[in-house]
Amino acid sequence: MNSTSNLKREVAAYVGVTFSLATAVVVAFPHANINLLLTVLVPTVTVAILTLTITHEEADVERSGEGSGSAAPG
């Protein structure tokens, strides 16, 4: 697997999800004083979301390769 491509994909996902969540918070609560607090928490929530989805995706890929005979014998 190309690690540069994977890194670019993960960075793009992080920026996209962070921007989307921050925009959603501001649009959902336009006059609330809690906007700042929620916007500060957005990067943390994004890391949690991406960690769970990317880790789950990589585990599925590893699991799918177990029965295909592509693993080294031993």
Secondary structure, 3 states (H helix, E strand, C coil): CCHHHHHHHHHHHHHHHHHHHHHHHHHHCCCCCCHHHHHHHHHHHHHHHHHHHHHHHHHHHHHHHHCCCCCCCC
